[in-house]
Amino acid sequence: MARAAPPPPGQACAGLASNERLITWVDVAEPRELFLRVSGPDVTPELIACYDIIARLTSLALQHGATIAEVGQLLLGTKFEPGGPLSGHSRMKFCTSPTDAIARHLLIEHGGRDDLAHAEKDGSRDATMQHVREMID
């Protein structure tokens, strides 16, 4: 996957290397709204609509009292294609699906769930990859 330009301030992105799909989300200190932008050679209008639905439902949940932990836990561990290695995120190196990547990002960056990260805050590799192997199974 060609290296994407860094996201603007307040945004983060992750690329699923398996099919060159890029997911971008807007980051703020206490998110109450999720915006997703999906790009890549295999992205169709239908796929864009699916991500838009995920973002809208997540936003509604956050705006009506659901916590990051609750929303993240619902999406965490979902398994469907594409899943696999991630690029462009300093703390996540693998996901089981795009919604798993979204959940991990929300929980790691905003929910204090460092146990879900594959790399330490300074970017060094986690001491064990057992967690990644468990996600694959």
C-alpha positions in Angstrom: 0.0 0.0 0.0 1.3 3.4 -0.9 2.0 5.5 2.1 -0.9 8.0 2.6 -0.3 11.6 3.6 -0.6 12.1 7.3 -4.2 13.1 8.3 -5.0 16.7 9.2 -4.8 17.7 12.9 -7.6 16.0 14.8 -7.8 13.0 12.5 -6.3 9.6 12.6 -6.2 6.9 9.9 -5.4 3.3 9.5 -4.9 1.3 6.3 -5.9 -2.3 5.8 -2.9 -3.6 3.8 -4.8 -6.6 2.5 -6.7 -4.6 -0.1 -5.4 -1.0 0.2 -8.5 0.3 1.9 -8.0 3.4 4.0 -10.2 4.3 7.0 -10.0 7.8 8.4 -11.8 9.0 11.5 -12.0 12.4 13.2 -10.4 12.4 16.7 -11.3 14.8 19.5 -10.8 14.6 23.2 -14.3 13.3 24.0 -15.9 12.0 20.8 -19.7 12.3 20.5 -19.7 11.9 16.7 -17.9 9.6 14.4 -17.0 10.5 10.9 -15.5 7.8 8.6 -14.0 8.2 5.2 -13.2 5.1 3.2 -11.1 5.1 0.1 -9.4 2.5 -2.0 -9.6 0.8 -5.4 -12.4 -1.6 -4.3 -14.6 0.9 -2.5 -18.1 1.1 -3.9 -21.0 3.5 -3.2 -22.6 0.7 -1.3 -19.6 0.2 0.9 -19.4 3.9 1.6 -23.0 3.8 2.6 -22.3 0.9 5.1 -19.5 2.9 6.8 -21.8 6.0 6.9 -24.5 3.9 8.7 -21.9 2.6 11.2 -20.7 6.2 11.8 -24.2 7.6 12.2 -25.4 4.8 14.6 -22.2 5.1 16.6 -22.7 8.9 16.8 -26.4 8.5 17.9 -25.4 6.0 20.6 -22.7 8.4 21.9 -25.0 11.4 21.8 -27.7 9.6 23.7 -25.7 8.3 26.7 -23.8 5.3 25.5 -20.2 5.4 26.6 -17.1 4.8 24.5 -16.6 1.5 26.4 -20.1 0.3 25.6 -19.9 1.2 21.9 -16.4 -0.1 21.5 -17.3 -3.4 23.2 -20.2 -4.0 20.8 -17.9 -3.6 17.7 -14.8 -5.2 19.2 -13.8 -8.6 17.8 -16.2 -8.6 14.8 -14.7 -10.8 12.1 -15.3 -10.3 8.4 -13.3 -9.3 5.4 -11.2 -7.3 5.1 -9.2 -8.0 8.2 -5.5 -8.3 8.8 -2.4 -6.1 9.1 -3.0 -2.4 9.7 -0.6 0.4 8.6 -0.6 4.0 9.7 -1.8 3.6 13.3 0.9 4.0 15.9 -0.7 1.5 18.4 -2.7 -0.9 16.3 -1.0 -3.4 14.0 -3.8 -5.9 13.3 -7.6 -6.0 13.2 -10.2 -8.7 12.5 -12.4 -6.4 10.5 -12.9 -2.6 9.8 -15.4 -2.4 12.6 -12.9 -4.1 14.9 -10.3 -1.4 13.9 -12.8 1.3 14.7 -13.6 -0.2 18.1 -9.9 -0.7 19.0 -9.1 2.9 18.0 -12.0 4.3 20.2 -11.2 2.0 23.1 -7.4 2.5 23.0 -7.3 6.2 22.3 -10.4 7.3 24.3 -11.4 4.5 26.6 -8.0 3.8 28.3 -7.9 0.3 27.1 -4.1 0.0 26.5 -4.5 -3.8 26.8 -6.0 -3.8 23.3 -2.9 -2.0 21.8 -0.3 -3.9 19.9 2.4 -1.3 20.5 3.2 0.9 23.5 2.4 4.6 23.4 6.0 5.4 22.3 5.4 3.2 19.3 7.6 0.2 20.4 6.4 -3.3 19.6 4.5 -5.0 22.3 6.5 -7.7 24.2 4.1 -10.4 23.2 2.1 -11.1 20.0 -0.1 -13.7 21.9 -3.0 -11.2 21.8 -2.8 -11.0 18.0 -2.8 -14.8 17.7 -5.9 -14.9 19.9 -7.7 -12.5 17.6 -7.0 -14.6 14.6 -8.4 -17.8 16.1 
